Amino acid sequence: VGLTALHCASIAGHTEVVAALLWVRADMAAKTNVGWTALHCASKKGHTEVVEALLRAGADVATKTDVLGH
């Protein structure tokens, strides 16, 4: 599926883990096999604290997935 540690923490809503991964410069632009970034994953799951942490760290809100160009 192509999930990174940042994807997994974002999906699970683990804000502290996301923060630690961002501290060590985890790749926020890394995509799953369908083009989802950690921001997409956190948003889909409704994890607002994770979304906010990713946005503060500079996650790109304009990144599209590979599925139907969304």
Phi and psi in radians as a Rosetta constraint file:
Dihedral C 1 N 2 CA 2 C 2 CIRCULARHARMONIC 1.396 0.35
Dihedral N 2 CA 2 C 2 N 3 CIRCULARHARMONIC 0.600 0.35
Dihedral C 2 N 3 CA 3 C 3 CIRCULARHARMONIC -1.529 0.35
Dihedral N 3 CA 3 C 3 N 4 CIRCULARHARMONIC 2.344 0.35
Dihedral C 3 N 4 CA 4 C 4 CIRCULARHARMONIC -1.606 0.35
Dihedral N 4 CA 4 C 4 N 5 CIRCULARHARMONIC 3.025 0.35
Dihedral C 4 N 5 CA 5 C 5 CIRCULARHARMONIC -1.051 0.35
Dihedral N 5 CA 5 C 5 N 6 CIRCULARHARMONIC -0.633 0.35
Dihedral C 5 N 6 CA 6 C 6 CIRCULARHARMONIC -1.164 0.35
Dihedral N 6 CA 6 C 6 N 7 CIRCULARHARMONIC -0.695 0.35
Dihedral C 6 N 7 CA 7 C 7 CIRCULARHARMONIC -1.045 0.35
Dihedral N 7 CA 7 C 7 N 8 CIRCULARHARMONIC -0.856 0.35
Dihedral C 7 N 8 CA 8 C 8 CIRCULARHARMONIC -1.060 0.35
Dihedral N 8 CA 8 C 8 N 9 CIRCULARHARMONIC -0.783 0.35
Dihedral C 8 N 9 CA 9 C 9 CIRCULARHARMONIC -1.148 0.35
Dihedral N 9 CA 9 C 9 N 10 CIRCULARHARMONIC -0.627 0.35
Dihedral C 9 N 10 CA 10 C 10 CIRCULARHARMONIC -1.198 0.35
Dihedral N 10 CA 10 C 10 N 11 CIRCULARHARMONIC -0.734 0.35
Dihedral C 10 N 11 CA 11 C 11 CIRCULARHARMONIC -1.093 0.35
Dihedral N 11 CA 11 C 11 N 12 CIRCULARHARMONIC -0.707 0.35
Dihedral C 11 N 12 CA 12 C 12 CIRCULARHARMONIC -1.407 0.35
Dihedral N 12 CA 12 C 12 N 13 CIRCULARHARMONIC -0.202 0.35
Dihedral C 12 N 13 CA 13 C 13 CIRCULARHARMONIC 1.353 0.35
Dihedral N 13 CA 13 C 13 N 14 CIRCULARHARMONIC 0.433 0.35
Dihedral C 13 N 14 CA 14 C 14 CIRCULARHARMONIC -1.504 0.35
Dihedral N 14 CA 14 C 14 N 15 CIRCULARHARMONIC 1.477 0.35
Dihedral C 14 N 15 CA 15 C 15 CIRCULARHARMONIC -1.010 0.35
Dihedral N 15 CA 15 C 15 N 16 CIRCULARHARMONIC -0.734 0.35
Dihedral C 15 N 16 CA 16 C 16 CIRCULARHARMONIC -1.147 0.35
Dihedral N 16 CA 16 C 16 N 17 CIRCULARHARMONIC -0.677 0.35
Dihedral C 16 N 17 CA 17 C 17 CIRCULARHARMONIC -1.184 0.35
Dihedral N 17 CA 17 C 17 N 18 CIRCULARHARMONIC -0.746 0.35
Dihedral C 17 N 18 CA 18 C 18 CIRCULARHARMONIC -1.009 0.35
Dihedral N 18 CA 18 C 18 N 19 CIRCULARHARMONIC -0.801 0.35
Dihedral C 18 N 19 CA 19 C 19 CIRCULARHARMONIC -1.047 0.35
Dihedral N 19 CA 19 C 19 N 20 CIRCULARHARMONIC -0.743 0.35
Dihedral C 19 N 20 CA 20 C 20 CIRCULARHARMONIC -1.132 0.35
Dihedral N 20 CA 20 C 20 N 21 CIRCULARHARMONIC -0.719 0.35
Dihedral C 20 N 21 CA 21 C 21 CIRCULARHARMONIC -1.164 0.35
Dihedral N 21 CA 21 C 21 N 22 CIRCULARHARMONIC -0.660 0.35
Dihedral C 21 N 22 CA 22 C 22 CIRCULARHARMONIC -1.178 0.35
Dihedral N 22 CA 22 C 22 N 23 CIRCULARHARMONIC -0.603 0.35
Dihedral C 22 N 23 CA 23 C 23 CIRCULARHARMONIC -1.048 0.35
Dihedral N 23 CA 23 C 23 N 24 CIRCULARHARMONIC -0.651 0.35
Dihedral C 23 N 24 CA 24 C 24 CIRCULARHARMONIC -1.640 0.35
Dihedral N 24 CA 24 C 24 N 25 CIRCULARHARMONIC 0.311 0.35
Dihedral C 24 N 25 CA 25 C 25 CIRCULARHARMONIC 1.118 0.35
Dihedral N 25 CA 25 C 25 N 26 CIRCULARHARMONIC 0.831 0.35
Dihedral C 25 N 26 CA 26 C 26 CIRCULARHARMONIC -1.044 0.35
Dihedral N 26 CA 26 C 26 N 27 CIRCULARHARMONIC 2.602 0.35
Dihedral C 26 N 27 CA 27 C 27 CIRCULARHARMONIC -1.352 0.35
Dihedral N 27 CA 27 C 27 N 28 CIRCULARHARMONIC 1.789 0.35
Dihedral C 27 N 28 CA 28 C 28 CIRCULARHARMONIC -1.228 0.35
Dihedral N 28 CA 28 C 28 N 29 CIRCULARHARMONIC -0.334 0.35
Dihedral C 28 N 29 CA 29 C 29 CIRCULARHARMONIC -1.547 0.35
Dihedral N 29 CA 29 C 29 N 30 CIRCULARHARMONIC -0.094 0.35
Dihedral C 29 N 30 CA 30 C 30 CIRCULARHARMONIC -1.062 0.35
Dihedral N 30 CA 30 C 30 N 31 CIRCULARHARMONIC 2.426 0.35
Dihedral C 30 N 31 CA 31 C 31 CIRCULARHARMONIC -2.051 0.35
Dihedral N 31 CA 31 C 31 N 32 CIRCULARHARMONIC 2.624 0.35
Dihedral C 31 N 32 CA 32 C 32 CIRCULARHARMONIC -1.293 0.35
Dihedral N 32 CA 32 C 32 N 33 CIRCULARHARMONIC -3.120 0.35
Dihedral C 32 N 33 CA 33 C 33 CIRCULARHARMONIC -1.151 0.35
Dihedral N 33 CA 33 C 33 N 34 CIRCULARHARMONIC -0.264 0.35
Dihedral C 33 N 34 CA 34 C 34 CIRCULARHARMONIC -1.891 0.35
Dihedral N 34 CA 34 C 34 N 35 CIRCULARHARMONIC 0.201 0.35
Dihedral C 34 N 35 CA 35 C 35 CIRCULARHARMONIC 1.540 0.35
Dihedral N 35 CA 35 C 35 N 36 CIRCULARHARMONIC 0.246 0.35
Dihedral C 35 N 36 CA 36 C 36 CIRCULARHARMONIC -1.474 0.35
Dihedral N 36 CA 36 C 36 N 37 CIRCULARHARMONIC 2.338 0.35
Dihedral C 36 N 37 CA 37 C 37 CIRCULARHARMONIC -1.583 0.35
Dihedral N 37 CA 37 C 37 N 38 CIRCULARHARMONIC 3.048 0.35
Dihedral C 37 N 38 CA 38 C 38 CIRCULARHARMONIC -1.054 0.35
Dihedral N 38 CA 38 C 38 N 39 CIRCULARHARMONIC -0.601 0.35
Dihedral C 38 N 39 CA 39 C 39 CIRCULARHARMONIC -1.111 0.35
Dihedral N 39 CA 39 C 39 N 40 CIRCULARHARMONIC -0.746 0.35
Dihedral C 39 N 40 CA 40 C 40 CIRCULARHARMONIC -1.027 0.35
Dihedral N 40 CA 40 C 40 N 41 CIRCULARHARMONIC -0.797 0.35
Dihedral C 40 N 41 CA 41 C 41 CIRCULARHARMONIC -1.085 0.35
Dihedral N 41 CA 41 C 41 N 42 CIRCULARHARMONIC -0.836 0.35
Dihedral C 41 N 42 CA 42 C 42 CIRCULARHARMONIC -1.134 0.35
Dihedral N 42 CA 42 C 42 N 43 CIRCULARHARMONIC -0.682 0.35
Dihedral C 42 N 43 CA 43 C 43 CIRCULARHARMONIC -1.123 0.35
Dihedral N 43 CA 43 C 43 N 44 CIRCULARHARMONIC -0.811 0.35
Dihedral C 43 N 44 CA 44 C 44 CIRCULARHARMONIC -1.024 0.35
Dihedral N 44 CA 44 C 44 N 45 CIRCULARHARMONIC -0.666 0.35
Dihedral C 44 N 45 CA 45 C 45 CIRCULARHARMONIC -1.474 0.35
Dihedral N 45 CA 45 C 45 N 46 CIRCULARHARMONIC -0.121 0.35
Dihedral C 45 N 46 CA 46 C 46 CIRCULARHARMONIC 1.361 0.35
Dihedral N 46 CA 46 C 46 N 47 CIRCULARHARMONIC 0.404 0.35
Dihedral C 46 N 47 CA 47 C 47 CIRCULARHARMONIC -1.531 0.35
Dihedral N 47 CA 47 C 47 N 48 CIRCULARHARMONIC 1.439 0.35
Dihedral C 47 N 48 CA 48 C 48 CIRCULARHARMONIC -1.107 0.35
Dihedral N 48 CA 48 C 48 N 49 CIRCULARHARMONIC -0.619 0.35
Dihedral C 48 N 49 CA 49 C 49 CIRCULARHARMONIC -1.146 0.35
Dihedral N 49 CA 49 C 49 N 50 CIRCULARHARMONIC -0.669 0.35
Dihedral C 49 N 50 CA 50 C 50 CIRCULARHARMONIC -1.184 0.35
Dihedral N 50 CA 50 C 50 N 51 CIRCULARHARMONIC -0.770 0.35
Dihedral C 50 N 51 CA 51 C 51 CIRCULARHARMONIC -0.986 0.35
Dihedral N 51 CA 51 C 51 N 52 CIRCULARHARMONIC -0.821 0.35
Dihedral C 51 N 52 CA 52 C 52 CIRCULARHARMONIC -1.077 0.35
Dihedral N 52 CA 52 C 52 N 53 CIRCULARHARMONIC -0.720 0.35
Dihedral C 52 N 53 CA 53 C 53 CIRCULARHARMONIC -1.112 0.35
Dihedral N 53 CA 53 C 53 N 54 CIRCULARHARMONIC -0.747 0.35
Dihedral C 53 N 54 CA 54 C 54 CIRCULARHARMONIC -1.136 0.35
Dihedral N 54 CA 54 C 54 N 55 CIRCULARHARMONIC -0.723 0.35
Dihedral C 54 N 55 CA 55 C 55 CIRCULARHARMONIC -1.149 0.35
Dihedral N 55 CA 55 C 55 N 56 CIRCULARHARMONIC -0.729 0.35
Dihedral C 55 N 56 CA 56 C 56 CIRCULARHARMONIC -1.059 0.35
Dihedral N 56 CA 56 C 56 N 57 CIRCULARHARMONIC -0.567 0.35
Dihedral C 56 N 57 CA 57 C 57 CIRCULARHARMONIC -1.433 0.35
Dihedral N 57 CA 57 C 57 N 58 CIRCULARHARMONIC -0.090 0.35
Dihedral C 57 N 58 CA 58 C 58 CIRCULARHARMONIC 1.783 0.35
Dihedral N 58 CA 58 C 58 N 59 CIRCULARHARMONIC 0.348 0.35
Dihedral C 58 N 59 CA 59 C 59 CIRCULARHARMONIC -1.029 0.35
Dihedral N 59 CA 59 C 59 N 60 CIRCULARHARMONIC 2.485 0.35
Dihedral C 59 N 60 CA 60 C 60 CIRCULARHARMONIC -1.466 0.35
Dihedral N 60 CA 60 C 60 N 61 CIRCULARHARMONIC 1.975 0.35
Dihedral C 60 N 61 CA 61 C 61 CIRCULARHARMONIC -1.314 0.35
Dihedral N 61 CA 61 C 61 N 62 CIRCULARHARMONIC -0.222 0.35
Dihedral C 61 N 62 CA 62 C 62 CIRCULARHARMONIC -1.646 0.35
Dihedral N 62 CA 62 C 62 N 63 CIRCULARHARMONIC 0.008 0.35
Dihedral C 62 N 63 CA 63 C 63 CIRCULARHARMONIC -1.166 0.35
Dihedral N 63 CA 63 C 63 N 64 CIRCULARHARMONIC 2.263 0.35
Dihedral C 63 N 64 CA 64 C 64 CIRCULARHARMONIC -1.732 0.35
Dihedral N 64 CA 64 C 64 N 65 CIRCULARHARMONIC 2.686 0.35
Dihedral C 64 N 65 CA 65 C 65 CIRCULARHARMONIC -1.417 0.35
Dihedral N 65 CA 65 C 65 N 66 CIRCULARHARMONIC 3.033 0.35
Dihedral C 65 N 66 CA 66 C 66 CIRCULARHARMONIC -1.573 0.35
Dihedral N 66 CA 66 C 66 N 67 CIRCULARHARMONIC -0.031 0.35
Dihedral C 66 N 67 CA 67 C 67 CIRCULARHARMONIC -1.657 0.35
Dihedral N 67 CA 67 C 67 N 68 CIRCULARHARMONIC 1.948 0.35
Dihedral C 67 N 68 CA 68 C 68 CIRCULARHARMONIC 1.005 0.35
Dihedral N 68 CA 68 C 68 N 69 CIRCULARHARMONIC 0.345 0.35
Dihedral C 68 N 69 CA 69 C 69 CIRCULARHARMONIC 1.194 0.35
Dihedral N 69 CA 69 C 69 N 70 CIRCULARHARMONIC 0.379 0.35
